[in-house]
Amino acid sequence: MSLILCIETGTDICSVGIARDGELLSLRESDEGRDHARKVGLFVDELLRETGIAPDELDAVAVGKGPGSYTGLRIGVSFAKGLCYGLGKPLIAVGSLDALTEVAREDHEAGILSVDDWDRALLCPMVDARRMEVYAQVFDSTGAAQSEVAAEVVDSESFAAFRQSGRPFVIFGSGARKCAGLLPDARLVEVAPSARGLARLAQQALDAGRTEDVAYFEPFYLKDFVVTASKKKIF
């Protein structure tokens, strides 16, 4: 039996869950702005108290590795690494787009998400990267990747090969709504990032021995962080 703490902070949503053998036991989430630095520790404490699980009973800590918000990823990964270092537990990194796709698949399994011809569908999670750019990847309905992770400036030609394949092309995530008008043949559905999307994938990774070096692991930013000068006059 494996107990895994799951942390996803790569978007405006701060989400923390605890899973046993890939099944979610409890979850805390907030989409009330970027207050992840304060909330992630609070959520972890609440979940451990609620489930009666002691920190040293955890078998691993899993974190969404990105791509996503630079600051959000730093907060989640830093917190996860600190826990792993202090408790002597392994660190598991799960691609944030993989995890978002897993949320969609779980919603479909639960009857929450309905898509015609689901078995043939192509799933395209999108994380907002500002303006008309998104971090995106295409998966099939089993969760198998059909493309590489990319930073895509969306226009009418984006994902053309997939959209013209004759299969349902389903878009979701924080970057999907702004793209819907440019991709009229895509099916927009509501699926939000969540730590619950890490549960099964993290268990699979732990079973396969795919863990990270706690000292050297870094988030998958995909793009370099750019610092811009403030327009405010300080003096």
C-alpha positions as a Python dict, from the first residue, in 0.01 Angstrom:
ca = {
    (1, 'M'): (0, 0, 0),
    (2, 'S'): (143, 338, -106),
    (3, 'L'): (48, 678, 31),
    (4, 'I'): (146, 967, -196),
    (5, 'L'): (104, 1338, -131),
    (6, 'C'): (21, 1514, -460),
    (7, 'I'): (86, 1885, -525),
    (8, 'E'): (-17, 2088, -831),
    (9, 'T'): (52, 2464, -831),
    (10, 'G'): (144, 2539, -1193),
    (11, 'T'): (-162, 2757, -1267),
    (12, 'D'): (-393, 2992, -1072),
    (13, 'I'): (-528, 2684, -893),
    (14, 'C'): (-347, 2561, -583),
    (15, 'S'): (-434, 2194, -538),
    (16, 'V'): (-311, 1933, -289),
    (17, 'G'): (-431, 1576, -245),
    (18, 'I'): (-342, 1251, -73),
    (19, 'A'): (-379, 922, -261),
    (20, 'R'): (-357, 560, -156),
    (21, 'D'): (-258, 314, -429),
    (22, 'G'): (-349, 567, -697),
    (23, 'E'): (-694, 646, -553),
    (24, 'L'): (-759, 990, -409),
    (25, 'L'): (-841, 998, -38),
    (26, 'S'): (-881, 1370, 18),
    (27, 'L'): (-833, 1698, -169),
    (28, 'R'): (-793, 2070, -100),
    (29, 'E'): (-811, 2331, -376),
    (30, 'S'): (-836, 2706, -421),
    (31, 'D'): (-858, 2926, -729),
    (32, 'E'): (-864, 3251, -531),
    (33, 'G'): (-560, 3414, -687),
    (34, 'R'): (-193, 3338, -667),
    (35, 'D'): (-154, 3279, -293),
    (36, 'H'): (9, 2940, -337),
    (37, 'A'): (304, 3004, -105),
    (38, 'R'): (70, 3035, 194),
    (39, 'K'): (-196, 2785, 92),
    (40, 'V'): (11, 2484, -9),
    (41, 'G'): (150, 2429, 343),
    (42, 'L'): (-190, 2495, 500),
    (43, 'F'): (-357, 2245, 267),
    (44, 'V'): (-98, 1976, 341),
    (45, 'D'): (-146, 2022, 716),
    (46, 'E'): (-526, 2006, 681),
    (47, 'L'): (-515, 1689, 471),
    (48, 'L'): (-280, 1507, 708),
    (49, 'R'): (-501, 1597, 1004),
    (50, 'E'): (-821, 1501, 819),
    (51, 'T'): (-691, 1161, 710),
    (52, 'G'): (-500, 1087, 1032),
    (53, 'I'): (-185, 1023, 832),
    (54, 'A'): (147, 1115, 992),
    (55, 'P'): (403, 1278, 759),
    (56, 'D'): (647, 992, 800),
    (57, 'E'): (378, 746, 684),
    (58, 'L'): (390, 896, 334),
    (59, 'D'): (570, 681, 80),
    (60, 'A'): (645, 965, -165),
    (61, 'V'): (563, 1321, -263),
    (62, 'A'): (448, 1392, -619),
    (63, 'V'): (448, 1734, -782),
    (64, 'G'): (328, 1872, -1113),
    (65, 'K'): (653, 1963, -1286),
    (66, 'G'): (513, 2194, -1555),
    (67, 'P'): (498, 2358, -1791),
    (68, 'G'): (303, 2639, -1630),
    (69, 'S'): (345, 2951, -1422),
    (70, 'Y'): (709, 3011, -1331),
    (71, 'T'): (627, 3130, -980),
    (72, 'G'): (362, 2865, -919),
    (73, 'L'): (593, 2585, -1026),
    (74, 'R'): (876, 2716, -808),
    (75, 'I'): (648, 2720, -505),
    (76, 'G'): (514, 2369, -556),
    (77, 'V'): (845, 2208, -644),
    (78, 'S'): (1033, 2384, -364),
    (79, 'F'): (774, 2275, -108),
    (80, 'A'): (775, 1916, -237),
    (81, 'K'): (1155, 1900, -232),
    (82, 'G'): (1165, 2036, 122),
    (83, 'L'): (922, 1770, 240),
    (84, 'C'): (1114, 1494, 66),
    (85, 'Y'): (1445, 1611, 207),
    (86, 'G'): (1310, 1647, 560),
    (87, 'L'): (1120, 1317, 562),
    (88, 'G'): (1367, 1116, 356),
    (89, 'K'): (1097, 1031, 100),
    (90, 'P'): (1127, 997, -282),
    (91, 'L'): (1018, 1277, -513),
    (92, 'I'): (798, 1201, -813),
    (93, 'A'): (755, 1452, -1095),
    (94, 'V'): (447, 1434, -1319),
    (95, 'G'): (404, 1640, -1635),
    (96, 'S'): (133, 1898, -1573),
    (97, 'L'): (-25, 1838, -1914),
    (98, 'D'): (-26, 1462, -1850),
    (99, 'A'): (-198, 1528, -1517),
    (100, 'L'): (-454, 1761, -1675),
    (101, 'T'): (-535, 1493, -1932),
    (102, 'E'): (-576, 1243, -1650),
    (103, 'V'): (-834, 1473, -1488),
    (104, 'A'): (-1029, 1475, -1816),
    (105, 'R'): (-1011, 1096, -1839),
    (106, 'E'): (-1129, 1057, -1479),
    (107, 'D'): (-1416, 1301, -1540),
    (108, 'H'): (-1522, 1095, -1841),
    (109, 'E'): (-1501, 771, -1642),
    (110, 'A'): (-1718, 929, -1371),
    (111, 'G'): (-1978, 1047, -1624),
    (112, 'I'): (-1902, 1414, -1555),
    (113, 'L'): (-1754, 1478, -1899),
    (114, 'S'): (-1941, 1370, -2212),
    (115, 'V'): (-1770, 1364, -2553),
    (116, 'D'): (-1910, 1183, -2854),
    (117, 'D'): (-1684, 910, -2994),
    (118, 'W'): (-1460, 938, -2687),
    (119, 'D'): (-1251, 630, -2767),
    (120, 'R'): (-1126, 794, -3088),
    (121, 'A'): (-1090, 1143, -2942),
    (122, 'L'): (-770, 1343, -2939),
    (123, 'L'): (-727, 1533, -2614),
    (124, 'C'): (-537, 1862, -2610),
    (125, 'P'): (-477, 2016, -2266),
    (126, 'M'): (-375, 2383, -2283),
    (127, 'V'): (-212, 2591, -2010),
    (128, 'D'): (-226, 2967, -2058),
    (129, 'A'): (111, 3119, -2144),
    (130, 'R'): (-23, 3476, -2192),
    (131, 'R'): (-148, 3655, -2502),
    (132, 'M'): (-237, 3391, -2765),
    (133, 'E'): (29, 3143, -2656),
    (134, 'V'): (-38, 2819, -2473),
    (135, 'Y'): (160, 2524, -2346),
    (136, 'A'): (-1, 2225, -2511),
    (137, 'Q'): (32, 1859, -2600),
    (138, 'V'): (-195, 1609, -2773),
    (139, 'F'): (-295, 1275, -2619),
    (140, 'D'): (-531, 996, -2718),
    (141, 'S'): (-817, 885, -2493),
    (142, 'T'): (-593, 634, -2312),
    (143, 'G'): (-355, 911, -2207),
    (144, 'A'): (-80, 817, -2452),
    (145, 'A'): (106, 1120, -2590),
    (146, 'Q'): (61, 1186, -2962),
    (147, 'S'): (289, 1493, -2975),
    (148, 'E'): (566, 1664, -2782),
    (149, 'V'): (504, 1940, -2530),
    (150, 'A'): (520, 2275, -2709),
    (151, 'A'): (467, 2646, -2657),
    (152, 'E'): (215, 2721, -2932),
    (153, 'V'): (112, 3065, -3057),
    (154, 'V'): (-241, 2968, -3156),
    (155, 'D'): (-384, 3064, -3495),
    (156, 'S'): (-626, 2904, -3738),
    (157, 'E'): (-358, 2660, -3858),
    (158, 'S'): (-260, 2531, -3515),
    (159, 'F'): (-287, 2154, -3463),
    (160, 'A'): (-404, 2124, -3825),
    (161, 'A'): (-293, 1762, -3873),
    (162, 'F'): (-483, 1649, -3563),
    (163, 'R'): (-792, 1858, -3636),
    (164, 'Q'): (-812, 1721, -3991),
    (165, 'S'): (-774, 1357, -3885),
    (166, 'G'): (-1149, 1298, -3866),
    (167, 'R'): (-1130, 1235, -3493),
    (168, 'P'): (-1288, 1457, -3223),
    (169, 'F'): (-1034, 1721, -3116),
    (170, 'V'): (-1102, 1815, -2755),
    (171, 'I'): (-942, 2120, -2592),
    (172, 'F'): (-946, 2209, -2222),
    (173, 'G'): (-746, 2383, -1952),
    (174, 'S'): (-668, 2744, -1861),
    (175, 'G'): (-558, 2834, -2214),
    (176, 'A'): (-834, 2662, -2409),
    (177, 'R'): (-1119, 2912, -2392),
    (178, 'K'): (-922, 3192, -2558),
    (179, 'C'): (-836, 2956, -2845),
    (180, 'A'): (-1187, 2828, -2914),
    (181, 'G'): (-1273, 3101, -3167),
    (182, 'L'): (-962, 3023, -3372),
    (183, 'L'): (-1027, 2648, -3362),
    (184, 'P'): (-1400, 2626, -3448),
    (185, 'D'): (-1382, 2254, -3522),
    (186, 'A'): (-1245, 2179, -3175),
    (187, 'R'): (-1467, 2071, -2886),
    (188, 'L'): (-1413, 2295, -2581),
    (189, 'V'): (-1485, 2126, -2247),
    (190, 'E'): (-1438, 2245, -1889),
    (191, 'V'): (-1152, 2060, -1720),
    (192, 'A'): (-937, 2227, -1455),
    (193, 'P'): (-589, 2138, -1326),
    (194, 'S'): (-602, 1936, -1005),
    (195, 'A'): (-375, 1732, -783),
    (196, 'R'): (-614, 1442, -836),
    (197, 'G'): (-472, 1410, -1187),
    (198, 'L'): (-137, 1317, -1036),
    (199, 'A'): (-262, 1028, -822),
    (200, 'R'): (-264, 738, -1070),
    (201, 'L'): (35, 866, -1268),
    (202, 'A'): (242, 911, -953),
    (203, 'Q'): (161, 559, -836),
    (204, 'Q'): (266, 420, -1174),
    (205, 'A'): (592, 614, -1155),
    (206, 'L'): (663, 493, -799),
    (207, 'D'): (590, 132, -896),
    (208, 'A'): (833, 167, -1188),
    (209, 'G'): (1101, 331, -975),
    (210, 'R'): (1084, 661, -1167),
    (211, 'T'): (1182, 911, -898),
    (212, 'E'): (1384, 1232, -908),
    (213, 'D'): (1707, 1352, -751),
    (214, 'V'): (1574, 1577, -475),
    (215, 'A'): (1884, 1798, -473),
    (216, 'Y'): (1900, 1868, -845),
    (217, 'F'): (1546, 1842, -979),
    (218, 'E'): (1410, 2158, -1144),
    (219, 'P'): (1062, 2234, -1284),
    (220, 'F'): (998, 2202, -1657),
    (221, 'Y'): (950, 2566, -1751),
    (222, 'L'): (967, 2510, -2130),
    (223, 'K'): (1049, 2879, -2175),
    (224, 'D'): (1303, 3100, -1998),
    (225, 'F'): (1167, 3331, -1732),
    (226, 'V'): (1182, 3692, -1850),
    (227, 'V'): (1214, 3973, -1597),
    (228, 'T'): (1062, 4302, -1709),
    (229, 'A'): (1138, 4643, -1563),
    (230, 'S'): (865, 4792, -1346),
    (231, 'K'): (693, 5100, -1482),
    (232, 'K'): (633, 5231, -1132),
    (233, 'K'): (850, 5521, -1018),
    (234, 'I'): (1016, 5429, -690),
    (235, 'F'): (1191, 5764, -636),
}
